[in-house]
Amino acid sequence: MDFTSQVVMVTGANGGIGSAIVNELLKTKASKIYACARNTDSLKGMFSDSRVQPVELDITKQENVKSAAAKCSDVTVLINNAGVAMGGLLGSQEKARIEIEVNYFGTHSMCTFFAPVLKNNGGGCIVNIASLLSFVNMPSIGTYSATKAAVHSLTQGLRGILTAQGTKIIGVYPGPVETRATKGLQMPMAKPDDVAAEIVIGIIEEREEIFPDKMSKEVMQGLAVDPKAVERQLGSC
Ligand SMILES: NC(=O)c1ccc[n+]([C@@H]2O[C@H](COP(=O)([O-])OP(=O)(O)OC[C@H]3O[C@@H](n4cnc5c(N)ncnc54)[C@H](OP(=O)(O)O)[C@@H]3O)[C@@H](O)[C@H]2O)c1
């Protein structure tokens, strides 16, 4: 897919992987980039290019998503990047409910309200930022892993129903990336800029599944050879 003249929307664009994707898109000939954030003040001074337009958007609020779809009716590429990871597996469901609301239901709302927009604009593309943990659970962020498995399943289903309207569906499955979300985590991590560059290349090449860093590629190879060994290995993390 050529980004020339595309109108791209990126959710959670005020930092981490999201802002790195916007910066990477600015190297292409995309005509407009809607940079979404729950609070657009957080975008101030972040992007100096006039192609970037801030949009206030909380993806857990359906009315908010619906009005964004009405207002930004020229979107041709939707990048669902917004997400949260709160930690833990068993115990109180309070954090787990927030994770599922944002990561799964929020992404689901975005796809629901933007699928007709993309159809009207000729098909376009939906890119869901899932996780390597869509494929194997890491108990220290076990409820998060479960939400990302759900996002992967949603992505597969969308491919099934939206291909007919010409919408390309891409899933992205990063390993650990150095962002706010992983602050304090003691393990090798990819840089957001490198991950964003791989994501944009993957979209251009129309890869259905993008593994944008070394660890995601290695773990996927491990899963293909011995999935139970990988499950046991991550089970202690
Ligand atoms: N970092 C990793 O190791 C890693 C690995 C695999 C996948 N991912 C995924 O990559 C994506 C980006 O994460 P990141 O690492 O860049 O983390 P991050 O820096 O914490 O960014 C998360 C973004 O999501 C936004 N967000 C949270 N709740 C939202 C809501 N209800 N509505 C709209 N936006 C919301 C945040 O906005 P606020 O500033 O308003 O909170 C922030 O912009 C997430 O989907 C994450 O699960 C990350």
The ligand as an SDF file (V2000), in Angstrom:
LIG
                    3D

 48 52  0  0  0  0  0  0  0  0999 V2000
    5.3200   -1.3890   25.0330 N   0  0  0  0  0  0  0  0  0  0  0  0
    5.2360   -2.6740   24.7830 C   0  0  0  0  0  0  0  0  0  0  0  0
    6.0920   -3.4820   25.2170 O   0  0  0  0  0  0  0  0  0  0  0  0
    4.1360   -3.2150   23.9070 C   0  0  0  0  0  0  0  0  0  0  0  0
    4.2460   -4.5200   23.4210 C   0  0  0  0  0  0  0  0  0  0  0  0
    3.2200   -5.0460   22.6510 C   0  0  0  0  0  0  0  0  0  0  0  0
    2.1260   -4.2640   22.3530 C   0  0  0  0  0  0  0  0  0  0  0  0
    2.0380   -3.0040   22.8320 N   0  0  0  0  0  0  0  0  0  0  0  0
    0.8390   -2.2240   22.5140 C   0  0  0  0  0  0  0  0  0  0  0  0
    1.2160   -1.0610   21.8250 O   0  0  0  0  0  0  0  0  0  0  0  0
    0.2180   -0.0580   22.0260 C   0  0  0  0  0  0  0  0  0  0  0  0
    0.9090    1.2340   22.4620 C   0  0  0  0  0  0  0  0  0  0  0  0
    1.4790    1.0170   23.7480 O   0  0  0  0  0  0  0  0  0  0  0  0
    2.7680    1.7650   24.2940 P   0  0  0  0  0  0  0  0  0  0  0  0
    3.7100    0.7420   24.7310 O   0  0  0  0  0  0  0  0  0  0  0  0
    3.1880    2.8210   23.3370 O   0  0  0  0  0  0  0  0  0  0  0  0
    2.1760    2.3980   25.6380 O   0  0  0  0  0  0  0  0  0  0  0  0
    1.9130    3.8970   26.1090 P   0  0  0  0  0  0  0  0  0  0  0  0
    3.0970    4.7410   25.8690 O   0  0  0  0  0  0  0  0  0  0  0  0
    1.3910    3.7440   27.4940 O   0  0  0  0  0  0  0  0  0  0  0  0
    0.7480    4.3750   25.1280 O   0  0  0  0  0  0  0  0  0  0  0  0
   -0.5630    3.9400   25.2700 C   0  0  0  0  0  0  0  0  0  0  0  0
   -1.4650    4.9430   24.5920 C   0  0  0  0  0  0  0  0  0  0  0  0
   -2.8200    4.5010   24.6990 O   0  0  0  0  0  0  0  0  0  0  0  0
   -3.5990    5.6040   25.1260 C   0  0  0  0  0  0  0  0  0  0  0  0
   -4.8370    5.2020   25.7800 N   0  0  0  0  0  0  0  0  0  0  0  0
   -4.9940    4.5150   26.9280 C   0  0  0  0  0  0  0  0  0  0  0  0
   -6.3050    4.3840   27.2170 N   0  0  0  0  0  0  0  0  0  0  0  0
   -6.9850    5.0220   26.2310 C   0  0  0  0  0  0  0  0  0  0  0  0
   -8.3570    5.2330   25.9700 C   0  0  0  0  0  0  0  0  0  0  0  0
   -9.3300    4.8000   26.7950 N   0  0  0  0  0  0  0  0  0  0  0  0
   -8.6980    5.9260   24.8450 N   0  0  0  0  0  0  0  0  0  0  0  0
   -7.7430    6.3920   24.0120 C   0  0  0  0  0  0  0  0  0  0  0  0
   -6.4320    6.2470   24.2130 N   0  0  0  0  0  0  0  0  0  0  0  0
   -6.0670    5.5520   25.3150 C   0  0  0  0  0  0  0  0  0  0  0  0
   -2.6850    6.3780   26.0580 C   0  0  0  0  0  0  0  0  0  0  0  0
   -3.1860    7.6640   26.2650 O   0  0  0  0  0  0  0  0  0  0  0  0
   -3.0950    8.4490   27.6690 P   0  0  0  0  0  0  0  0  0  0  0  0
   -1.8030    9.1980   27.6270 O   0  0  0  0  0  0  0  0  0  0  0  0
   -4.2800    9.3300   27.7000 O   0  0  0  0  0  0  0  0  0  0  0  0
   -3.1170    7.4150   28.7500 O   0  0  0  0  0  0  0  0  0  0  0  0
   -1.4010    6.3230   25.2550 C   0  0  0  0  0  0  0  0  0  0  0  0
   -1.4060    7.2940   24.2530 O   0  0  0  0  0  0  0  0  0  0  0  0
   -0.7530   -0.6290   23.0600 C   0  0  0  0  0  0  0  0  0  0  0  0
   -1.8700   -1.1770   22.4110 O   0  0  0  0  0  0  0  0  0  0  0  0
    0.0680   -1.7210   23.7220 C   0  0  0  0  0  0  0  0  0  0  0  0
   -0.7310   -2.7200   24.3020 O   0  0  0  0  0  0  0  0  0  0  0  0
    3.0200   -2.4490   23.6080 C   0  0  0  0  0  0  0  0  0  0  0  0
  1  2  1  0
  2  3  2  0
  2  4  1  0
  4  5  1  0
  4 48  2  0
  5  6  2  0
  6  7  1  0
  7  8  2  0
  8  9  1  0
  8 48  1  0
  9 10  1  0
  9 46  1  0
 10 11  1  0
 11 12  1  0
 11 44  1  0
 12 13  1  0
 13 14  1  0
 14 15  2  0
 14 16  1  0
 14 17  1  0
 17 18  1  0
 18 19  2  0
 18 20  1  0
 18 21  1  0
 21 22  1  0
 22 23  1  0
 23 24  1  0
 23 42  1  0
 24 25  1  0
 25 26  1  0
 25 36  1  0
 26 27  1  0
 26 35  1  0
 27 28  2  0
 28 29  1  0
 29 30  1  0
 29 35  2  0
 30 31  1  0
 30 32  2  0
 32 33  1  0
 33 34  2  0
 34 35  1  0
 36 37  1  0
 36 42  1  0
 37 38  1  0
 38 39  2  0
 38 40  1  0
 38 41  1  0
 42 43  1  0
 44 45  1  0
 44 46  1  0
 46 47  1  0
M  CHG  2   8   1  16  -1
M  END
$$$$
